[in-house]
Every structure is written in structure tokens, then in C-alpha cells.
Amino acid sequence: MQTYWGIDLGGTKIEGVVLSAPSPDAVVVRKRIDTEADKGYGHIISQITKLVGLLKAETGYQPEHIGFGTPGTFDPARQVMKGCNTTCLNGMPLPQDLEKTLGVPVSIANDANCFALAEATMGAVPEVTPDFRVVFGVIMGTGVGGGVVLRGKDGQSFVQNGLQGIGGEWGHIILEENGYPCYCGKRGCNEQVFSGPALQRFYQDLSGESRKLKEIVERHDAGIDPYATQTINRLLENFGRAISVIINVLDPDAIVLGGGVGNIDLLYTEGVERAKKYVFNEGQLNTTFLKPKLGDSAGVFGAALL
């Protein structure tokens, strides 16, 4: 029987899944273990090997190929990982080491690309735009990222990692030239403007008070806090500007908004209205904006589909 094996490598947990078909209803087994990233790169490889062994033991199956979602990207030119929040992965030949240790071919994509692939093929998109050509998956949470999924002439969907492995890295487009510094070395990236922590920081700078984003949204909705309203207006306006760049370049059939910030309902109404001002289409915007369907399963499902 053909099976689909995916591993979602997170900073805290490593999750593995075996699917009997490319469907969220086809889970054979799903397991999580601790990453224990503080013990270093070699230990992470050992934990992955342990998890794959558990999946084999429980299913009785052997993988022919394993897909991995990672917290960074693989640099095709240098053949090493880069941009990983789990910093001990940076500069390391992760796919090569995994293939050597596990004895099977592996495919790697970052977690935003895995999210996009899962939602495009077995999540929100097929129910609304089943004949899509391009889907852009957005992550707006602690950070901001994105993934591009294309459909080939054979009808198969695939992630567009790009020449340098940075396809879809929407979080690091500069939005405010003199904005807050980002860990990437630039200033005013999307991530420093409308990620969850960036919005909370903006609110605190205005009000002198620290509040969680959920509370800021509630106070805006209730009309009781002008600082909350300024914060939400900042989110909506800058989301509209930033997403218009993606639409002007890729013109996707659908955009799926994931992450905690992506749960804010106003993005699907007022946020889209703001984007219309910036899209090069005479004030028209026909792109479909969708809420994700797979929740925190998207990453590991997308890895299995690689």
C-alpha cells in the first residue's frame, strides 16, 4: 500500500504522520515527541530517527520517501539550512544527513510552504477553487511568512521553493524603511509591522499598557479604546498594502490566511477593501480569501504531501 510520510520539525515538538491517501481523513498514525533542541543538531537528528522508528513500529510500514517541514529554508546553492529559528540547524546539511541516517529520500520545505500545500490540496482551497493555478498561503502569527503553491499541467500541485529557497518569503519585504529592526538584518519588514508581537508593541508604545492581541481586538470591536482602534487600523492598512504586492506579482486564485493574526475577521472584509486601493486592477479585487481548514495539522500534512 502506498503511504505518505511527513515530519513537522518544530523548535519544541517534532510531529510525524503516516497517511494512507492524500486526505485529512486518511491518518494511519500520528505521533509527537520533544525536539530537545538545546541538546544540539546531532540530538535533533536522533530524535527524528526515534520518531520515524515509532511510526514504523506502530504501522508495520516502511517509508519510501519522507517529507519534512522545517522552521527555516534549505539553500540549494550552499546545500545547507538557513533562517531557522532553531539556530543549531543553520549552516547544516540537514536533508543529506537525514537521508544518510534514515536510508530513504527526503524532501524539505519550510513550514509556511507546507501549510500552503496542505490547504491548497486537502484543506480550504479545493472546496472553493478546485481548479486553481496559484495559491498563496500566509502565516501571520509570532512571525510573518508565506508559501507559493502551483498546479502543473498534469494537475499535480507543488511548492515553489525558488532558486534560492526563499519563494514566498513575504515576511521580509520592507514595508517601513525606517521601521523597527528585524532579526534578518533589515528594518521595517512586514514581520515587524503586523505580526502579533509587532501589533502588541505598537499598542504599548501608544498607550503605555501591555495587552495581548486578542484583548486589543476586543477593545477595538467594543469601541472603548482609541489606541486599540489605531492598532487595528494599522494592521488593516498595512495588510492591504503588503498583500497587494503578492497579488500584483502572482495574481493567485486564492489566498489562505493562517496564524493567530489571520483569525481576525476584519482582515477578510476591511483588510480586503484596503488591498483594493493598491492592486493594479482598476479598483477590482477578485482574489478569494479563505480561512484555513486544517488548523495545526496543516504543517505535518503538507510535509507528507511533499
Summary of the structure (lengths in Angstrom):
residues: 306
radius of gyration: 19.8
end to end distance: 17.9
largest distance: 59.6
contacts: 1078
relative contact order: 0.15
helix: 42%
strand: 22%
